[in-house]
Amino acid sequence: MNERTEAAGPYRAIFFDLDGTLLPLETDEFMRSYFAALGGYVARFGIPSEAFMAGMKAGIKNMASHDDGRPNDEAFWEGYFAHVDADACDWGGELARFYDRDFGLLGAGIVPNPAAARAVETLAAKGYPLVLATMPMFPERAVRWRLEWAGVDPARFSRITHFENSTSVKPKPAYFAESIAAAGISGADVLMVGNNTVEDLAARALGADAFLVTDHLLDPTGDFDASSVRCGTMEEFADWAEGLPACANPASGIDAGLVGAAARERAIAEGRAAASALSAMPVGGEGRTGFSIDGVEG
């Protein structure tokens, strides 16, 4: 484990990434299985596979690129229905059934890392409010399934980001600012725990501290300086969390829903000021919105 010399915290909330951090997951393989399962489900309503994939790509691209303050689900459906018949079925009801039942089966082969649950339970017992800061491109039910696959209790999280309660995506500052504002704290009060040097560590641009989990490390730029941040395996993070003191001033009343634009922008401004005051190292890719999941360009 790489341990920085300065003292940790004090933190008022801990933000966790999900895929590759709490959940051991090969993203490309999972997305192929997910698209195949969802595509097969909607095929019963006469949706050709080509139209389905075009709709999914357009919807994902919309979520990644829009900056108009709409919830991500609205941006997704706008792109999706440009290629798929909106009247083919009761999309809300049918997809609710898919995510309640079929989606859960996709986690059958996933082996959880017990250290993830240990870390979460340890921090919860010490009084740290927890926020699941996962890429908000799935419905809430799908995110909760993935927590269950990780062996982590969803009830431990005061806020879970998903495509209904988020208007932005990682690594945009607006994404992190929404959860910071929802918690009623500043970025400097947050510890961000994640495995992606761009998408997760972008929280440092708003003053957050970070712990980089290395089991499934993703370094899109290939030049991240690991000595600039605490890092280690999930097992090492869980051990490190056990050494933290009890949370002295926990965030309270964390909002699980949408956050207003004024609160979001205020959190961005305050976070950047805090990061500047702390001489935080800038994280490459703050404005980067591109990503690729099995050929789905965003």
MARLUM-766978 format. One record per residue (C-alpha): residue number from 1; x, y, z. Coordinates in steps of 0.5 Angstrom, whole numbers. Layout:
N
{site NUM; {X; Y; Z}}
...
# end
This chain:
298
{site 1; {0; 0; 0}}
{site 2; {2; 7; -2}}
{site 3; {1; 11; 4}}
{site 4; {2; 19; 4}}
{site 5; {5; 23; 10}}
{site 6; {0; 28; 11}}
{site 7; {-6; 26; 16}}
{site 8; {-12; 23; 13}}
{site 9; {-19; 27; 14}}
{site 10; {-23; 29; 18}}
{site 11; {-28; 26; 13}}
{site 12; {-35; 28; 14}}
{site 13; {-37; 23; 8}}
{site 14; {-34; 17; 4}}
{site 15; {-36; 17; -3}}
{site 16; {-35; 10; -6}}
{site 17; {-34; 8; -14}}
{site 18; {-38; 1; -15}}
{site 19; {-35; -3; -22}}
{site 20; {-28; -5; -21}}
{site 21; {-28; -2; -13}}
{site 22; {-33; -5; -9}}
{site 23; {-35; -10; -15}}
{site 24; {-30; -14; -18}}
{site 25; {-32; -14; -25}}
{site 26; {-30; -14; -32}}
{site 27; {-34; -9; -35}}
{site 28; {-33; -10; -43}}
{site 29; {-35; -17; -42}}
{site 30; {-41; -15; -37}}
{site 31; {-44; -10; -42}}
{site 32; {-44; -15; -47}}
{site 33; {-48; -20; -43}}
{site 34; {-52; -14; -41}}
{site 35; {-54; -12; -48}}
{site 36; {-55; -19; -50}}
{site 37; {-60; -20; -45}}
{site 38; {-64; -13; -46}}
{site 39; {-64; -14; -53}}
{site 40; {-67; -21; -53}}
{site 41; {-72; -18; -48}}
{site 42; {-74; -12; -52}}
{site 43; {-74; -17; -59}}
{site 44; {-81; -20; -56}}
{site 45; {-84; -13; -58}}
{site 46; {-81; -13; -65}}
{site 47; {-75; -9; -64}}
{site 48; {-70; -11; -69}}
{site 49; {-63; -12; -66}}
{site 50; {-60; -7; -70}}
{site 51; {-65; -1; -68}}
{site 52; {-64; -3; -61}}
{site 53; {-56; -3; -61}}
{site 54; {-57; 4; -65}}
{site 55; {-62; 6; -59}}
{site 56; {-57; 4; -54}}
{site 57; {-51; 8; -57}}
{site 58; {-55; 14; -58}}
{site 59; {-58; 14; -51}}
{site 60; {-51; 13; -48}}
{site 61; {-48; 18; -52}}
{site 62; {-53; 23; -50}}
{site 63; {-52; 22; -43}}
{site 64; {-45; 23; -43}}
{site 65; {-45; 29; -47}}
{site 66; {-51; 33; -45}}
{site 67; {-50; 39; -40}}
{site 68; {-57; 42; -40}}
{site 69; {-59; 40; -33}}
{site 70; {-64; 35; -35}}
{site 71; {-64; 28; -31}}
{site 72; {-59; 23; -35}}
{site 73; {-65; 18; -36}}
{site 74; {-69; 24; -40}}
{site 75; {-62; 24; -44}}
{site 76; {-62; 17; -45}}
{site 77; {-69; 16; -48}}
{site 78; {-69; 22; -52}}
{site 79; {-63; 18; -56}}
{site 80; {-66; 11; -55}}
{site 81; {-73; 13; -58}}
{site 82; {-69; 16; -64}}
{site 83; {-68; 9; -67}}
{site 84; {-73; 5; -63}}
{site 85; {-81; 5; -63}}
{site 86; {-83; 9; -57}}
{site 87; {-90; 6; -58}}
{site 88; {-88; -1; -58}}
{site 89; {-89; -3; -51}}
{site 90; {-90; 0; -44}}
{site 91; {-83; 2; -44}}
{site 92; {-83; 4; -37}}
{site 93; {-87; -2; -34}}
{site 94; {-83; -7; -38}}
{site 95; {-76; -5; -37}}
{site 96; {-78; -5; -29}}
{site 97; {-80; -12; -30}}
{site 98; {-73; -13; -34}}
{site 99; {-69; -10; -28}}
{site 100; {-73; -13; -23}}
{site 101; {-72; -20; -25}}
{site 102; {-67; -21; -31}}
{site 103; {-62; -16; -30}}
{site 104; {-61; -20; -23}}
{site 105; {-59; -26; -27}}
{site 106; {-53; -23; -30}}
{site 107; {-49; -23; -23}}
{site 108; {-49; -31; -22}}
{site 109; {-42; -32; -24}}
{site 110; {-39; -26; -20}}
{site 111; {-35; -27; -14}}
{site 112; {-35; -22; -9}}
{site 113; {-29; -19; -5}}
{site 114; {-30; -20; 2}}
{site 115; {-26; -14; 4}}
{site 116; {-31; -9; 0}}
{site 117; {-36; -11; 5}}
{site 118; {-31; -11; 11}}
{site 119; {-29; -4; 9}}
{site 120; {-37; -1; 8}}
{site 121; {-39; -4; 15}}
{site 122; {-33; -1; 18}}
{site 123; {-34; 6; 16}}
{site 124; {-41; 5; 17}}
{site 125; {-40; 3; 24}}
{site 126; {-35; 9; 25}}
{site 127; {-41; 14; 23}}
{site 128; {-39; 16; 16}}
{site 129; {-44; 17; 12}}
{site 130; {-43; 13; 5}}
{site 131; {-45; 15; -2}}
{site 132; {-45; 11; -8}}
{site 133; {-41; 15; -13}}
{site 134; {-42; 10; -19}}
{site 135; {-43; 12; -26}}
{site 136; {-50; 14; -27}}
{site 137; {-52; 11; -33}}
{site 138; {-57; 5; -30}}
{site 139; {-63; 5; -27}}
{site 140; {-63; 5; -19}}
{site 141; {-65; -2; -19}}
{site 142; {-60; -4; -23}}
{site 143; {-55; -1; -19}}
{site 144; {-58; -4; -13}}
{site 145; {-57; -11; -16}}
{site 146; {-50; -10; -17}}
{site 147; {-49; -8; -10}}
{site 148; {-52; -14; -8}}
{site 149; {-47; -18; -13}}
{site 150; {-41; -15; -9}}
{site 151; {-44; -17; -2}}
{site 152; {-45; -10; 0}}
{site 153; {-52; -8; 3}}
{site 154; {-55; -2; -1}}
{site 155; {-58; 0; 6}}
{site 156; {-51; 3; 8}}
{site 157; {-51; 8; 3}}
{site 158; {-55; 15; 4}}
{site 159; {-55; 17; -3}}
{site 160; {-54; 12; -9}}
{site 161; {-53; 16; -16}}
{site 162; {-57; 13; -22}}
{site 163; {-59; 16; -28}}
{site 164; {-66; 18; -25}}
{site 165; {-62; 23; -20}}
{site 166; {-56; 25; -24}}
{site 167; {-56; 30; -29}}
{site 168; {-48; 29; -31}}
{site 169; {-43; 24; -31}}
{site 170; {-36; 22; -29}}
{site 171; {-31; 25; -29}}
{site 172; {-35; 32; -30}}
{site 173; {-34; 37; -24}}
{site 174; {-42; 37; -24}}
{site 175; {-43; 30; -23}}
{site 176; {-39; 30; -16}}
{site 177; {-42; 37; -14}}
{site 178; {-49; 34; -14}}
{site 179; {-47; 29; -9}}
{site 180; {-43; 34; -5}}
{site 181; {-49; 39; -5}}
{site 182; {-54; 33; -3}}
{site 183; {-50; 32; 3}}
{site 184; {-49; 39; 5}}
{site 185; {-42; 39; 5}}
{site 186; {-36; 42; 1}}
{site 187; {-31; 37; -3}}
{site 188; {-26; 38; 2}}
{site 189; {-30; 34; 7}}
{site 190; {-30; 28; 2}}
{site 191; {-26; 22; 1}}
{site 192; {-27; 19; -6}}
{site 193; {-25; 11; -6}}
{site 194; {-25; 9; -13}}
{site 195; {-20; 5; -18}}
{site 196; {-20; 10; -24}}
{site 197; {-15; 15; -24}}
{site 198; {-19; 19; -29}}
{site 199; {-26; 18; -27}}
{site 200; {-26; 17; -20}}
{site 201; {-20; 22; -18}}
{site 202; {-23; 28; -22}}
{site 203; {-27; 29; -15}}
{site 204; {-20; 32; -13}}
{site 205; {-21; 38; -17}}
{site 206; {-27; 40; -12}}
{site 207; {-22; 39; -6}}
{site 208; {-24; 32; -4}}
{site 209; {-18; 27; -2}}
{site 210; {-18; 20; -5}}
{site 211; {-16; 13; -4}}
{site 212; {-14; 9; -11}}
{site 213; {-16; 2; -11}}
{site 214; {-11; -2; -15}}
{site 215; {-14; -9; -15}}
{site 216; {-18; -7; -22}}
{site 217; {-14; -1; -23}}
{site 218; {-16; 3; -29}}
{site 219; {-11; 9; -32}}
{site 220; {-14; 11; -38}}
{site 221; {-8; 16; -39}}
{site 222; {-3; 11; -38}}
{site 223; {1; 17; -34}}
{site 224; {-2; 17; -27}}
{site 225; {3; 19; -21}}
{site 226; {1; 14; -16}}
{site 227; {5; 17; -11}}
{site 228; {0; 23; -11}}
{site 229; {-5; 19; -8}}
{site 230; {-6; 14; -3}}
{site 231; {-7; 7; -6}}
{site 232; {-7; 0; -5}}
{site 233; {-12; -6; -6}}
{site 234; {-19; -7; -3}}
{site 235; {-16; -11; 3}}
{site 236; {-11; -6; 4}}
{site 237; {-16; 0; 4}}
{site 238; {-21; -4; 9}}
{site 239; {-15; -5; 14}}
{site 240; {-13; 3; 13}}
{site 241; {-21; 4; 14}}
{site 242; {-20; 0; 21}}
{site 243; {-15; 5; 23}}
{site 244; {-19; 12; 22}}
{site 245; {-22; 15; 28}}
{site 246; {-30; 15; 29}}
{site 247; {-33; 21; 24}}
{site 248; {-33; 27; 29}}
{site 249; {-38; 31; 24}}
{site 250; {-42; 27; 20}}
{site 251; {-46; 30; 14}}
{site 252; {-53; 29; 16}}
{site 253; {-60; 29; 12}}
{site 254; {-56; 27; 5}}
{site 255; {-61; 28; -1}}
{site 256; {-62; 22; -5}}
{site 257; {-66; 25; -10}}
{site 258; {-64; 31; -16}}
{site 259; {-60; 37; -14}}
{site 260; {-62; 44; -16}}
{site 261; {-57; 47; -21}}
{site 262; {-56; 53; -16}}
{site 263; {-53; 48; -11}}
{site 264; {-49; 44; -16}}
{site 265; {-46; 50; -19}}
{site 266; {-44; 53; -12}}
{site 267; {-41; 46; -10}}
{site 268; {-37; 47; -16}}
{site 269; {-35; 54; -14}}
{site 270; {-33; 52; -7}}
{site 271; {-30; 46; -9}}
{site 272; {-25; 49; -14}}
{site 273; {-23; 54; -9}}
{site 274; {-22; 49; -4}}
{site 275; {-18; 45; -8}}
{site 276; {-14; 51; -10}}
{site 277; {-13; 53; -3}}
{site 278; {-10; 46; -2}}
{site 279; {-6; 46; -8}}
{site 280; {-9; 40; -10}}
{site 281; {-5; 37; -16}}
{site 282; {-10; 37; -22}}
{site 283; {-13; 31; -25}}
{site 284; {-12; 30; -32}}
{site 285; {-19; 29; -36}}
{site 286; {-23; 33; -32}}
{site 287; {-27; 35; -38}}
{site 288; {-26; 29; -41}}
{site 289; {-33; 26; -43}}
{site 290; {-31; 20; -48}}
{site 291; {-31; 13; -46}}
{site 292; {-32; 6; -49}}
{site 293; {-36; 0; -47}}
{site 294; {-35; -5; -52}}
{site 295; {-35; -1; -58}}
{site 296; {-41; 4; -55}}
{site 297; {-37; 11; -56}}
{site 298; {-40; 16; -51}}
# end
